[in-house]
Amino acid sequence: MIIEIKSVEEFEAQIVKNKKCVVKFWAQWCVPCRKLDEVIETLARTYSDIVFLKVNVELLPSISSKYFISNLPTMLFMKDGSVFKQMVGSTDKNKISGVLKDLA
């Protein structure tokens, strides 16, 4: 399951509550972002111990500013509330899986 973040408070609560998170930054107009959704949905079913979050940069610019997000899509892999790794641009399932294994 992918949780679509609706507020800064919800985002902060999720990254504090969950030890391992993947945060995907996206925008409605971003075609590669939408294509990446299918990959993320598949991985979310496989890695049930990792929480997957989506942050729309147009609705929540303060979150994207905090993490210096300048390109879409961008994924942050977070462990214990801190950024473990960042991936920018559309990528394939195998590359993301490799990072998820390192995160575990």
N, C-alpha and C positions, 0 to 999 in steps of 0.2 A: 504494500500500500504506500502511496505517496501522499504526503500531507501538504496541501497548499496553504502557505502561511498567509494570514490575513492582517497581522499587526506585528509591530516591533516586539510587543510584550509576549505574544505567542511564540515568536522566533526565539527570544531569549529563554523562555521557559522550556522549549524543546531541546535546545542545545545544552542546557544545564541538566535536564532530567535524563537525557539519553547519553550514554557513554560514547556511542559511535553513531555519527550522522553523515549523510551525504546531502549537501545543499546545492540544488541546481538553480542558478540565476538565469532568468529567461524574460522574454517579452512576447506579446501576442503577435507582433509583426515579424518575428524572427523564425524563418522557415527551418534552419538547422536545429533550433531549440525544440520545435514540435516533432521533428524527426527523431530526436534523441529521447523523446518521451517513451517510445516503444521499447527502446533498449533499457531505460531506467525501470519501467514497469516489470520487465522480465527479471531484471536483477533484484528488484525489491521482493519478488516472490522467492528467489533463490536464497538471498541473504536476509532471513527474517530477523536476525539479531541486530541489524543495522536499520536505523530510521532514515527514510528518504524524505527530504523536504524540497518544496519548490517556492522560490521567491520571485515574484514579478517585479522587475526593477522599476517599472513605471509606477506601480502602486506603492512600493516601499523603497524609495530611493535612499533613505537613510541607512538601510541595511547594506545595500550595494556600495554606498560611499564608505561605510565603516571598513569594508573588506577590499576597497580599491578595485571594484569590478569595473572594467572598461570595455570588455569584449563579451559577446554572447555567442553561444552559451558558455557559461563558466560553471564548473563544479568545484565545490570545496569539500574535502574529505576531512571530517572533524573527529577528534578523539578527546574525550574529557573536556569539551568546550574550547579546544584550541585547534587551529588549522594544522592538519597533518600533511596534506598535499593539495595542490590545485591543478586542475586540468582546464585548459581554455580551448574552445572550439568543439566542433562535433567530432566524436571519436567512436571507435567500435567497442563492442561488448567485451572482447578479450582484453583490451587495454584497461578498461574500467575494472574488470574482474581481477586483474593483477593487482591493482591498487587496493581493491576491497579485501583481498587476501592478506595484503600487508597491514591493513587497518585492523584486521581481526587478530 
